[in-house]
Amino acid sequence: MATNGNILFSTPAGPMIFRMRPGTEKQRLKKPVEDRGGIISSNVAPPSAINLTEPGTVIHDDTTPYYSSSYIDECIKANRLLELDKFKLDPRTSASRRIETAESDEDFTEEEIYD
């Protein structure tokens, strides 16, 4: 988990847990999150996890909050936790790619889904 004492994504209650669908963005963020004390997985659900998705993703679920994965990059750059709500995606104005409420895992390997 955290190396060199870097616990950016840890709280007194334990590691911050981020949920993200399998894909290249999740793969890119996995090591930086885990190296800083957090967890990123496709196999957790709210309320215990913070839903992340790539910037520009269209969200069709206005009952579950989604946040831009750029939150991770910006926190690392600032070396501190930033205000999460500033990265919240608005389902009415998000654009580009689409996330369905009922997500299908058919396009991903079993390792990607349960990682």
N, CA, C and O atoms as a GROMACS GRO file, in nm:
protein
  460
    1MET      N    1   0.084  -0.118   0.000
    1MET     CA    2   0.000   0.000   0.000
    1MET      C    3   0.088   0.123   0.000
    1MET      O    4   0.168   0.140  -0.092
    2ALA      N    5   0.078   0.210   0.098
    2ALA     CA    6   0.154   0.335   0.096
    2ALA      C    7   0.303   0.308   0.111
    2ALA      O    8   0.345   0.225   0.192
    3THR      N    9   0.382   0.380   0.032
    3THR     CA   10   0.526   0.365   0.040
    3THR      C   11   0.588   0.496   0.086
    3THR      O   12   0.530   0.603   0.067
    4ASN      N   13   0.703   0.487   0.146
    4ASN     CA   14   0.776   0.606   0.190
    4ASN      C   15   0.695   0.698   0.280
    4ASN      O   16   0.719   0.819   0.283
    5GLY      N   17   0.600   0.643   0.355
    5GLY     CA   18   0.523   0.723   0.448
    5GLY      C   19   0.422   0.817   0.385
    5GLY      O   20   0.362   0.897   0.455
    6ASN      N   21   0.402   0.810   0.254
    6ASN     CA   22   0.307   0.898   0.187
    6ASN      C   23   0.166   0.843   0.205
    6ASN      O   24   0.132   0.737   0.153
    7ILE      N   25   0.085   0.915   0.280
    7ILE     CA   26  -0.050   0.868   0.310
    7ILE      C   27  -0.155   0.971   0.266
    7ILE      O   28  -0.253   0.994   0.336
    8LEU      N   29  -0.134   1.031   0.153
    8LEU     CA   30  -0.223   1.133   0.101
    8LEU      C   31  -0.369   1.086   0.099
    8LEU      O   32  -0.458   1.162   0.137
    9PHE      N   33  -0.392   0.964   0.056
    9PHE     CA   34  -0.529   0.914   0.043
    9PHE      C   35  -0.568   0.824   0.160
    9PHE      O   36  -0.642   0.727   0.143
   10SER      N   37  -0.519   0.857   0.279
   10SER     CA   38  -0.558   0.790   0.402
   10SER      C   39  -0.621   0.890   0.495
   10SER      O   40  -0.585   1.008   0.496
   11THR      N   41  -0.715   0.843   0.574
   11THR     CA   42  -0.779   0.926   0.676
   11THR      C   43  -0.766   0.852   0.810
   11THR      O   44  -0.727   0.736   0.811
   12PRO      N   45  -0.798   0.916   0.921
   12PRO     CA   46  -0.795   0.844   1.048
   12PRO      C   47  -0.885   0.720   1.048
   12PRO      O   48  -0.861   0.625   1.123
   13ALA      N   49  -0.988   0.722   0.965
   13ALA     CA   50  -1.079   0.607   0.957
   13ALA      C   51  -1.025   0.496   0.867
   13ALA      O   52  -1.080   0.385   0.866
   14GLY      N   53  -0.919   0.522   0.793
   14GLY     CA   54  -0.863   0.422   0.704
   14GLY      C   55  -0.839   0.478   0.565
   14GLY      O   56  -0.848   0.599   0.544
   15PRO      N   57  -0.809   0.390   0.470
   15PRO     CA   58  -0.780   0.438   0.334
   15PRO      C   59  -0.903   0.495   0.266
   15PRO      O   60  -1.015   0.450   0.290
   16MET      N   61  -0.881   0.594   0.182
   16MET     CA   62  -0.989   0.642   0.097
   16MET      C   63  -1.010   0.536  -0.010
   16MET      O   64  -0.914   0.480  -0.063
   17ILE      N   65  -1.136   0.509  -0.042
   17ILE     CA   66  -1.169   0.405  -0.139
   17ILE      C   67  -1.236   0.472  -0.258
   17ILE      O   68  -1.336   0.542  -0.244
   18PHE      N   69  -1.179   0.448  -0.376
   18PHE     CA   70  -1.232   0.503  -0.499
   18PHE      C   71  -1.282   0.388  -0.586
   18PHE      O   72  -1.217   0.285  -0.599
   19ARG      N   73  -1.399   0.408  -0.645
   19ARG     CA   74  -1.456   0.309  -0.737
   19ARG      C   75  -1.446   0.366  -0.878
   19ARG      O   76  -1.480   0.481  -0.904
   20MET      N   77  -1.396   0.281  -0.968
   20MET     CA   78  -1.384   0.322  -1.106
   20MET      C   79  -1.398   0.200  -1.195
   20MET      O   80  -1.343   0.094  -1.166
   21ARG      N   81  -1.473   0.216  -1.304
   21ARG     CA   82  -1.488   0.106  -1.399
   21ARG      C   83  -1.353   0.064  -1.455
   21ARG      O   84  -1.262   0.147  -1.465
   22PRO      N   85  -1.339  -0.062  -1.491
   22PRO     CA   86  -1.214  -0.106  -1.551
   22PRO      C   87  -1.182  -0.027  -1.677
   22PRO      O   88  -1.272   0.015  -1.750
   23GLY      N   89  -1.055  -0.007  -1.703
   23GLY     CA   90  -1.014   0.064  -1.823
   23GLY      C   91  -0.877   0.127  -1.804
   23GLY      O   92  -0.814   0.112  -1.699
   24THR      N   93  -0.832   0.196  -1.906
   24THR     CA   94  -0.697   0.252  -1.903
   24THR      C   95  -0.681   0.361  -1.797
   24THR      O   96  -0.575   0.373  -1.736
   25GLU      N   97  -0.786   0.441  -1.774
   25GLU     CA   98  -0.776   0.547  -1.673
   25GLU      C   99  -0.761   0.487  -1.534
   25GLU      O  100  -0.681   0.535  -1.453
   26LYS      N  101  -0.836   0.382  -1.505
   26LYS     CA  102  -0.822   0.315  -1.375
   26LYS      C  103  -0.684   0.253  -1.362
   26LYS      O  104  -0.622   0.263  -1.256
   27GLN      N  105  -0.636   0.191  -1.466
   27GLN     CA  106  -0.502   0.131  -1.463
   27GLN      C  107  -0.396   0.239  -1.438
   27GLN      O  108  -0.302   0.217  -1.362
   28ARG      N  109  -0.412   0.354  -1.502
   28ARG     CA  110  -0.316   0.463  -1.486
   28ARG      C  111  -0.314   0.515  -1.342
   28ARG      O  112  -0.208   0.551  -1.291
   29LEU      N  113  -0.430   0.520  -1.278
   29LEU     CA  114  -0.440   0.578  -1.144
   29LEU      C  115  -0.412   0.479  -1.031
   29LEU      O  116  -0.385   0.521  -0.918
   30LYS      N  117  -0.418   0.351  -1.059
   30LYS     CA  118  -0.408   0.249  -0.954
   30LYS      C  119  -0.280   0.263  -0.870
   30LYS      O  120  -0.288   0.273  -0.748
   31LYS      N  121  -0.166   0.265  -0.932
   31LYS     CA  122  -0.040   0.273  -0.856
   31LYS      C  123  -0.026   0.404  -0.779
   31LYS      O  124   0.007   0.401  -0.661
   32PRO      N  125  -0.051   0.520  -0.842
   32PRO     CA  126  -0.040   0.645  -0.765
   32PRO      C  127  -0.134   0.650  -0.643
   32PRO      O  128  -0.096   0.703  -0.538
   33VAL      N  129  -0.255   0.597  -0.657
   33VAL     CA  130  -0.349   0.596  -0.544
   33VAL      C  131  -0.299   0.503  -0.435
   33VAL      O  132  -0.294   0.540  -0.318
   34GLU      N  133  -0.262   0.381  -0.474
   34GLU     CA  134  -0.218   0.284  -0.374
   34GLU      C  135  -0.086   0.324  -0.309
   34GLU      O  136  -0.066   0.299  -0.190
   35ASP      N  137   0.004   0.385  -0.386
   35ASP     CA  138   0.131   0.432  -0.328
   35ASP      C  139   0.109   0.540  -0.224
   35ASP      O  140   0.197   0.566  -0.141
   36ARG      N  141  -0.007   0.604  -0.228
   36ARG     CA  142  -0.037   0.712  -0.135
   36ARG      C  143  -0.143   0.673  -0.033
   36ARG      O  144  -0.208   0.759   0.026
   37GLY      N  145  -0.160   0.541  -0.014
   37GLY     CA  146  -0.244   0.491   0.095
   37GLY      C  147  -0.390   0.466   0.061
   37GLY      O  148  -0.465   0.424   0.149
   38GLY      N  149  -0.433   0.490  -0.063
   38GLY     CA  150  -0.572   0.470  -0.100
   38GLY      C  151  -0.596   0.336  -0.168
   38GLY      O  152  -0.505   0.256  -0.188
   39ILE      N  153  -0.720   0.315  -0.202
   39ILE     CA  154  -0.763   0.194  -0.273
   39ILE      C  155  -0.846   0.238  -0.392
   39ILE      O  156  -0.932   0.326  -0.380
   40ILE      N  157  -0.822   0.178  -0.509
   40ILE     CA  158  -0.905   0.202  -0.626
   40ILE      C  159  -0.946   0.066  -0.679
   40ILE      O  160  -0.862  -0.020  -0.703
   41SER      N  161  -1.077   0.047  -0.697
   41SER     CA  162  -1.129  -0.084  -0.733
   41SER      C  163  -1.256  -0.068  -0.815
   41SER      O  164  -1.321   0.036  -0.811
   42SER      N  165  -1.290  -0.172  -0.888
   42SER     CA  166  -1.418  -0.177  -0.958
   42SER      C  167  -1.519  -0.256  -0.876
   42SER      O  168  -1.636  -0.263  -0.911
   43ASN      N  169  -1.472  -0.314  -0.768
   43ASN     CA  170  -1.551  -0.411  -0.694
   43ASN      C  171  -1.598  -0.359  -0.557
   43ASN      O  172  -1.611  -0.436  -0.462
   44VAL      N  173  -1.623  -0.230  -0.548
   44VAL     CA  174  -1.678  -0.169  -0.427
   44VAL      C  175  -1.794  -0.079  -0.469
   44VAL      O  176  -1.807  -0.044  -0.586
   45ALA      N  177  -1.875  -0.043  -0.375
   45ALA     CA  178  -1.991   0.040  -0.409
   45ALA      C  179  -2.011   0.148  -0.304
   45ALA      O  180  -1.967   0.135  -0.190
   46PRO      N  181  -2.078   0.257  -0.345
   46PRO     CA  182  -2.111   0.360  -0.247
   46PRO      C  183  -2.199   0.299  -0.138
   46PRO      O  184  -2.267   0.200  -0.167
   47PRO      N  185  -2.203   0.348  -0.020
   47PRO     CA  186  -2.142   0.473   0.024
   47PRO      C  187  -1.998   0.458   0.068
   47PRO      O  188  -1.935   0.557   0.106
   48SER      N  189  -1.943   0.336   0.065
   48SER     CA  190  -1.806   0.319   0.113
   48SER      C  191  -1.701   0.367   0.014
   48SER      O  192  -1.584   0.379   0.049
   49ALA      N  193  -1.741   0.395  -0.110
   49ALA     CA  194  -1.645   0.436  -0.212
   49ALA      C  195  -1.687   0.565  -0.280
   49ALA      O  196  -1.806   0.598  -0.287
   50ILE      N  197  -1.588   0.637  -0.329
   50ILE     CA  198  -1.611   0.758  -0.407
   50ILE      C  199  -1.608   0.718  -0.554
   50ILE      O  200  -1.508   0.665  -0.602
   51ASN      N  201  -1.717   0.742  -0.626
   51ASN     CA  202  -1.725   0.707  -0.768
   51ASN      C  203  -1.645   0.805  -0.851
   51ASN      O  204  -1.671   0.925  -0.849
   52LEU      N  205  -1.547   0.754  -0.924
   52LEU     CA  206  -1.469   0.835  -1.015
   52LEU      C  207  -1.498   0.793  -1.159
   52LEU      O  208  -1.528   0.677  -1.187
   53THR      N  209  -1.490   0.888  -1.249
   53THR     CA  210  -1.500   0.858  -1.391
   53THR      C  211  -1.414   0.958  -1.467
   53THR      O  212  -1.379   1.064  -1.415
   54GLU      N  213  -1.383   0.923  -1.589
   54GLU     CA  214  -1.298   1.010  -1.670
   54GLU      C  215  -1.367   1.143  -1.699
   54GLU      O  216  -1.489   1.147  -1.715
   55PRO      N  217  -1.290   1.250  -1.705
   55PRO     CA  218  -1.350   1.379  -1.743
   55PRO      C  219  -1.416   1.366  -1.880
   55PRO      O  220  -1.363   1.299  -1.969
   56GLY      N  221  -1.530   1.428  -1.895
   56GLY     CA  222  -1.601   1.425  -2.022
   56GLY      C  223  -1.700   1.310  -2.036
   56GLY      O  224  -1.763   1.296  -2.140
   57THR      N  225  -1.714   1.228  -1.933
   57THR     CA  226  -1.808   1.117  -1.937
   57THR      C  227  -1.950   1.168  -1.913
   57THR      O  228  -1.973   1.249  -1.823
   58VAL      N  229  -2.045   1.122  -1.993
   58VAL     CA  230  -2.185   1.156  -1.971
   58VAL      C  231  -2.241   1.064  -1.864
   58VAL      O  232  -2.225   0.943  -1.871
   59ILE      N  233  -2.306   1.123  -1.766
   59ILE     CA  234  -2.362   1.047  -1.654
   59ILE      C  235  -2.514   1.051  -1.663
   59ILE      O  236  -2.575   1.158  -1.670
   60HIS      N  237  -2.574   0.933  -1.663
   60HIS     CA  238  -2.720   0.923  -1.674
   60HIS      C  239  -2.782   0.878  -1.543
   60HIS      O  240  -2.894   0.828  -1.541
   61ASP      N  241  -2.711   0.896  -1.435
   61ASP     CA  242  -2.759   0.855  -1.303
   61ASP      C  243  -2.749   0.976  -1.212
   61ASP      O  244  -2.640   1.012  -1.167
   62ASP      N  245  -2.862   1.041  -1.186
   62ASP     CA  246  -2.857   1.160  -1.101
   62ASP      C  247  -2.878   1.129  -0.954
   62ASP      O  248  -2.894   1.221  -0.873
   63THR      N  249  -2.880   0.999  -0.918
   63THR     CA  250  -2.896   0.962  -0.778
   63THR      C  251  -2.763   0.929  -0.711
   63THR      O  252  -2.753   0.931  -0.588
   64THR      N  253  -2.661   0.899  -0.790
   64THR     CA  254  -2.530   0.864  -0.737
   64THR      C  255  -2.430   0.969  -0.781
   64THR      O  256  -2.416   0.994  -0.901
   65PRO      N  257  -2.359   1.030  -0.688
   65PRO     CA  258  -2.261   1.131  -0.729
   65PRO      C  259  -2.139   1.067  -0.795
   65PRO      O  260  -2.088   0.965  -0.749
   66TYR      N  261  -2.094   1.129  -0.902
   66TYR     CA  262  -1.970   1.090  -0.971
   66TYR      C  263  -1.876   1.209  -0.970
   66TYR      O  264  -1.918   1.325  -0.977
   67TYR      N  265  -1.747   1.178  -0.960
   67TYR     CA  266  -1.645   1.281  -0.954
   67TYR      C  267  -1.541   1.255  -1.064
   67TYR      O  268  -1.516   1.141  -1.100
   68SER      N  269  -1.483   1.362  -1.114
   68SER     CA  270  -1.382   1.350  -1.217
   68SER      C  271  -1.257   1.282  -1.160
   68SER      O  272  -1.214   1.311  -1.049
   69SER      N  273  -1.202   1.191  -1.239
   69SER     CA  274  -1.079   1.124  -1.197
   69SER      C  275  -0.962   1.222  -1.188
   69SER      O  276  -0.858   1.189  -1.131
   70SER      N  277  -0.979   1.340  -1.245
   70SER     CA  278  -0.873   1.441  -1.233
   70SER      C  279  -0.854   1.484  -1.087
   70SER      O  280  -0.753   1.547  -1.054
   71TYR      N  281  -0.949   1.451  -0.999
   71TYR     CA  282  -0.934   1.476  -0.856
   71TYR      C  283  -0.804   1.413  -0.804
   71TYR      O  284  -0.730   1.475  -0.728
   72ILE      N  285  -0.778   1.290  -0.847
   72ILE     CA  286  -0.658   1.219  -0.803
   72ILE      C  287  -0.533   1.295  -0.848
   72ILE      O  288  -0.444   1.322  -0.767
   73ASP      N  289  -0.526   1.329  -0.976
   73ASP     CA  290  -0.410   1.400  -1.030
   73ASP      C  291  -0.387   1.533  -0.959
   73ASP      O  292  -0.274   1.568  -0.926
   74GLU      N  293  -0.494   1.607  -0.938
   74GLU     CA  294  -0.482   1.740  -0.876
   74GLU      C  295  -0.441   1.730  -0.729
   74GLU      O  296  -0.363   1.813  -0.681
   75CYS      N  297  -0.492   1.630  -0.657
   75CYS     CA  298  -0.450   1.611  -0.518
   75CYS      C  299  -0.302   1.576  -0.510
   75CYS      O  300  -0.230   1.626  -0.424
   76ILE      N  301  -0.257   1.491  -0.602
   76ILE     CA  302  -0.115   1.453  -0.604
   76ILE      C  303  -0.030   1.574  -0.636
   76ILE      O  304   0.074   1.596  -0.573
   77LYS      N  305  -0.072   1.653  -0.734
   77LYS     CA  306   0.003   1.772  -0.772
   77LYS      C  307   0.013   1.870  -0.655
   77LYS      O  308   0.119   1.930  -0.633
   78ALA      N  309  -0.096   1.888  -0.580
   78ALA     CA  310  -0.098   1.980  -0.467
   78ALA      C  311  -0.040   1.918  -0.340
   78ALA      O  312  -0.012   1.989  -0.243
   79ASN      N  313  -0.024   1.786  -0.341
   79ASN     CA  314   0.023   1.710  -0.225
   79ASN      C  315  -0.066   1.731  -0.103
   79ASN      O  316  -0.019   1.738   0.010
   80ARG      N  317  -0.195   1.741  -0.129
   80ARG     CA  318  -0.294   1.751  -0.022
   80ARG      C  319  -0.430   1.716  -0.079
   80ARG      O  320  -0.450   1.719  -0.201
   81LEU      N  321  -0.523   1.681   0.008
   81LEU     CA  322  -0.659   1.653  -0.037
   81LEU      C  323  -0.728   1.784  -0.070
   81LEU      O  324  -0.725   1.879   0.008
   82LEU      N  325  -0.789   1.787  -0.185
   82LEU     CA  326  -0.863   1.905  -0.228
   82LEU      C  327  -1.011   1.884  -0.200
   82LEU      O  328  -1.054   1.774  -0.165
   83GLU      N  329  -1.088   1.989  -0.216
   83GLU     CA  330  -1.232   1.980  -0.193
   83GLU      C  331  -1.296   1.894  -0.302
   83GLU      O  332  -1.299   1.932  -0.419
   84LEU      N  333  -1.346   1.779  -0.263
   84LEU     CA  334  -1.401   1.682  -0.358
   84LEU      C  335  -1.516   1.739  -0.439
   84LEU      O  336  -1.528   1.711  -0.559
   85ASP      N  337  -1.601   1.819  -0.377
   85ASP     CA  338  -1.718   1.871  -0.447
   85ASP      C  339  -1.683   1.957  -0.568
   85ASP      O  340  -1.765   1.972  -0.659
   86LYS      N  341  -1.563   2.012  -0.572
   86LYS     CA  342  -1.522   2.090  -0.689
   86LYS      C  343  -1.500   2.002  -0.811
   86LYS      O  344  -1.489   2.052  -0.923
   87PHE      N  345  -1.494   1.871  -0.791
   87PHE     CA  346  -1.472   1.775  -0.899
   87PHE      C  347  -1.597   1.694  -0.931
   87PHE      O  348  -1.594   1.601  -1.011
   88LYS      N  349  -1.708   1.731  -0.867
   88LYS     CA  350  -1.833   1.659  -0.889
   88LYS      C  351  -1.885   1.686  -1.030
   88LYS      O  352  -1.885   1.800  -1.077
   89LEU      N  353  -1.928   1.580  -1.096
   89LEU     CA  354  -1.980   1.592  -1.233
   89LEU      C  355  -2.131   1.608  -1.228
   89LEU      O  356  -2.199   1.536  -1.155
   90ASP      N  357  -2.180   1.699  -1.304
   90ASP     CA  358  -2.324   1.726  -1.312
   90ASP      C  359  -2.382   1.642  -1.425
   90ASP      O  360  -2.343   1.659  -1.540
   91PRO      N  361  -2.476   1.551  -1.394
   91PRO     CA  362  -2.531   1.466  -1.500
   91PRO      C  363  -2.601   1.544  -1.610
   91PRO      O  364  -2.615   1.493  -1.722
   92ARG      N  365  -2.644   1.666  -1.583
   92ARG     CA  366  -2.714   1.743  -1.686
   92ARG      C  367  -2.618   1.811  -1.782
   92ARG      O  368  -2.657   1.843  -1.894
   93THR      N  369  -2.493   1.833  -1.742
   93THR     CA  370  -2.401   1.906  -1.828
   93THR      C  371  -2.279   1.825  -1.870
   93THR      O  372  -2.199   1.873  -1.950
   94SER      N  373  -2.264   1.702  -1.817
   94SER     CA  374  -2.149   1.622  -1.858
   94SER      C  375  -2.163   1.583  -2.004
   94SER      O  376  -2.274   1.571  -2.055
   95ALA      N  377  -2.050   1.563  -2.072
   95ALA     CA  378  -2.055   1.536  -2.215
   95ALA      C  379  -1.949   1.435  -2.256
   95ALA      O  380  -1.857   1.406  -2.181
   96SER      N  381  -1.964   1.384  -2.375
   96SER     CA  382  -1.865   1.301  -2.441
   96SER      C  383  -1.896   1.152  -2.430
   96SER      O  384  -1.963   1.098  -2.517
   97ARG      N  385  -1.849   1.083  -2.324
   97ARG     CA  386  -1.874   0.940  -2.312
   97ARG      C  387  -1.989   0.915  -2.218
   97ARG      O  388  -2.029   1.006  -2.144
   98ARG      N  389  -2.045   0.796  -2.217
   98ARG     CA  390  -2.168   0.768  -2.145
   98ARG      C  391  -2.150   0.659  -2.041
   98ARG      O  392  -2.084   0.558  -2.066
   99ILE      N  393  -2.209   0.679  -1.924
   99ILE     CA  394  -2.214   0.577  -1.819
   99ILE      C  395  -2.359   0.545  -1.794
   99ILE      O  396  -2.440   0.637  -1.774
  100GLU      N  397  -2.394   0.421  -1.796
  100GLU     CA  398  -2.532   0.379  -1.768
  100GLU      C  399  -2.544   0.346  -1.619
  100GLU      O  400  -2.446   0.307  -1.556
  101THR      N  401  -2.663   0.360  -1.566
  101THR     CA  402  -2.687   0.323  -1.426
  101THR      C  403  -2.663   0.174  -1.408
  101THR      O  404  -2.598   0.133  -1.312
  102ALA      N  405  -2.714   0.094  -1.498
  102ALA     CA  406  -2.691  -0.050  -1.494
  102ALA      C  407  -2.569  -0.078  -1.583
  102ALA      O  408  -2.582  -0.093  -1.704
  103GLU      N  409  -2.452  -0.084  -1.522
  103GLU     CA  410  -2.330  -0.099  -1.598
  103GLU      C  411  -2.308  -0.245  -1.637
  103GLU      O  412  -2.337  -0.335  -1.559
  104SER      N  413  -2.258  -0.267  -1.756
  104SER     CA  414  -2.226  -0.399  -1.804
  104SER      C  415  -2.076  -0.420  -1.797
  104SER      O  416  -1.998  -0.332  -1.834
  105ASP      N  417  -2.035  -0.537  -1.748
  105ASP     CA  418  -1.893  -0.567  -1.738
  105ASP      C  419  -1.847  -0.659  -1.851
  105ASP      O  420  -1.735  -0.711  -1.846
  106GLU      N  421  -1.931  -0.680  -1.952
  106GLU     CA  422  -1.898  -0.773  -2.057
  106GLU      C  423  -1.777  -0.733  -2.139
  106GLU      O  424  -1.713  -0.820  -2.198
  107ASP      N  425  -1.743  -0.605  -2.144
  107ASP     CA  426  -1.631  -0.559  -2.224
  107ASP      C  427  -1.497  -0.566  -2.152
  107ASP      O  428  -1.395  -0.524  -2.207
  108PHE      N  429  -1.495  -0.619  -2.029
  108PHE     CA  430  -1.374  -0.620  -1.950
  108PHE      C  431  -1.338  -0.762  -1.908
  108PHE      O  432  -1.425  -0.848  -1.898
  109THR      N  433  -1.208  -0.786  -1.884
  109THR     CA  434  -1.164  -0.916  -1.838
  109THR      C  435  -1.202  -0.934  -1.691
  109THR      O  436  -1.229  -0.836  -1.621
  110GLU      N  437  -1.205  -1.057  -1.646
  110GLU     CA  438  -1.237  -1.084  -1.506
  110GLU      C  439  -1.137  -1.017  -1.413
  110GLU      O  440  -1.174  -0.969  -1.306
  111GLU      N  441  -1.009  -1.014  -1.452
  111GLU     CA  442  -0.907  -0.949  -1.371
  111GLU      C  443  -0.933  -0.800  -1.358
  111GLU      O  444  -0.915  -0.744  -1.250
  112GLU      N  445  -0.976  -0.734  -1.466
  112GLU     CA  446  -1.005  -0.591  -1.462
  112GLU      C  447  -1.125  -0.562  -1.372
  112GLU      O  448  -1.126  -0.464  -1.298
  113ILE      N  449  -1.225  -0.648  -1.378
  113ILE     CA  450  -1.348  -0.628  -1.300
  113ILE      C  451  -1.320  -0.642  -1.151
  113ILE      O  452  -1.369  -0.562  -1.071
  114TYR      N  453  -1.243  -0.742  -1.113
  114TYR     CA  454  -1.223  -0.770  -0.970
  114TYR      C  455  -1.095  -0.714  -0.915
  114TYR      O  456  -1.055  -0.749  -0.803
  115ASP      N  457  -1.030  -0.628  -0.990
  115ASP     CA  458  -0.906  -0.564  -0.944
  115ASP      C  459  -0.939  -0.442  -0.862
  115ASP      O  460  -0.848  -0.374  -0.814
   0.00000   0.00000   0.00000
